[in-house]
């Protein structure tokens, strides 16, 4: 890890409230997904058989596969759900009320 980088590995259901720092980017690695903060609050779900799912509550993140370094990342913004499928395809959709239900218990 280079100086100034903030990198975490995520498994299961995780909620992040990240302070954006362009000099110290925050990156989450979840299975085959690389999620880079653009100043945000977001969740990551890695237990899905359909891939790595995430929901953006505030700000924005970029999402791409670790295996697609040559491809442009998908930028997700407030209110977006992102899904990185096992084949590396990144898609977006609008979230449902259940996407944050696990945080309310």
C-alpha positions as CSV (number, residue, x, y, z in Angstrom):
1,X,0.0,0.0,0.0
2,X,1.4,3.4,-1.0
3,X,1.6,6.3,1.5
4,X,-1.7,8.1,1.7
5,X,-3.9,5.3,0.5
6,X,-6.8,4.0,2.6
7,X,-7.7,0.4,1.5
8,X,-10.1,-2.0,3.1
9,X,-11.4,-5.5,2.3
10,X,-15.1,-6.0,2.8
11,X,-17.1,-9.2,3.2
12,X,-20.8,-9.5,4.2
13,X,-22.8,-6.3,4.8
14,X,-20.8,-3.2,5.5
15,X,-21.7,0.5,5.9
16,X,-19.1,3.2,5.2
17,X,-19.3,6.9,6.1
18,X,-16.2,8.2,4.4
19,X,-14.5,11.6,4.6
20,X,-13.3,12.3,1.1
21,X,-9.6,13.2,0.8
22,X,-8.2,13.4,-2.7
23,X,-4.6,13.0,-1.4
24,X,-5.6,9.8,0.5
25,X,-8.2,8.0,-1.6
26,X,-10.4,5.4,0.2
27,X,-10.8,2.2,-1.7
28,X,-12.9,-0.8,-0.8
29,X,-12.1,-4.2,-2.3
30,X,-15.1,-6.6,-2.1
31,X,-14.7,-9.9,-3.9
32,X,-13.9,-8.8,-7.5
33,X,-15.1,-5.2,-7.0
34,X,-13.0,-2.1,-6.6
35,X,-15.1,0.7,-5.1
36,X,-13.4,4.1,-4.8
37,X,-14.8,6.9,-2.7
38,X,-15.7,10.2,-4.2
39,X,-16.9,11.5,-0.8
40,X,-19.8,9.4,0.4
41,X,-21.9,7.1,2.6
42,X,-22.5,3.7,1.1
43,X,-23.2,0.1,1.8
44,X,-21.6,-3.0,0.3
45,X,-23.1,-6.5,0.3
46,X,-20.8,-9.4,-0.7
47,X,-23.0,-12.4,0.1
48,X,-25.1,-12.1,-3.0
49,X,-24.7,-14.9,-5.5
50,X,-25.4,-12.3,-8.2
51,X,-22.3,-10.4,-7.4
52,X,-21.3,-7.4,-5.2
53,X,-24.2,-5.1,-4.5
54,X,-24.0,-1.5,-3.1
55,X,-26.3,1.4,-2.3
56,X,-25.2,5.0,-2.3
57,X,-26.7,7.2,0.5
58,X,-24.7,10.3,0.0
59,X,-22.0,11.5,-2.5
60,X,-20.7,9.2,-5.1
61,X,-18.4,6.3,-5.7
62,X,-16.8,4.6,-8.8
63,X,-17.3,0.8,-9.3
64,X,-15.4,-1.5,-11.4
65,X,-14.0,-5.1,-11.5
66,X,-10.5,-5.9,-10.4
67,X,-10.2,-7.8,-13.7
68,X,-11.2,-4.8,-15.9
69,X,-8.4,-2.3,-15.3
70,X,-8.8,-1.2,-18.9
71,X,-12.5,-0.4,-18.6
72,X,-14.0,2.8,-17.4
73,X,-15.6,2.7,-13.9
74,X,-19.3,3.1,-13.4
75,X,-20.0,6.2,-11.3
76,X,-22.8,5.8,-8.8
77,X,-24.5,8.8,-7.1
78,X,-27.0,9.4,-4.3
79,X,-30.0,7.0,-4.7
80,X,-28.2,4.6,-7.0
81,X,-27.8,0.9,-6.4
82,X,-24.8,-0.7,-8.1
83,X,-24.2,-4.3,-8.9
84,X,-20.9,-5.9,-10.1
85,X,-21.9,-9.2,-11.6
86,X,-19.5,-12.2,-11.4
87,X,-18.7,-11.7,-15.1
88,X,-17.4,-8.2,-14.3
89,X,-20.4,-6.2,-15.8
90,X,-21.3,-3.2,-13.6
91,X,-24.9,-2.0,-13.6
92,X,-27.1,0.5,-11.7
93,X,-30.7,0.6,-10.5
94,X,-32.8,2.6,-8.1
95,X,-32.8,1.2,-4.5
96,X,-35.8,-0.2,-2.6
97,X,-36.7,0.3,1.1
98,X,-35.2,-3.1,1.9
99,X,-31.7,-2.2,0.7
100,X,-31.1,-0.4,4.0
101,X,-33.4,-2.5,6.2
102,X,-30.5,-4.5,7.6
103,X,-29.1,-1.3,9.2
104,X,-32.4,-0.7,11.1
105,X,-32.5,-4.3,12.5
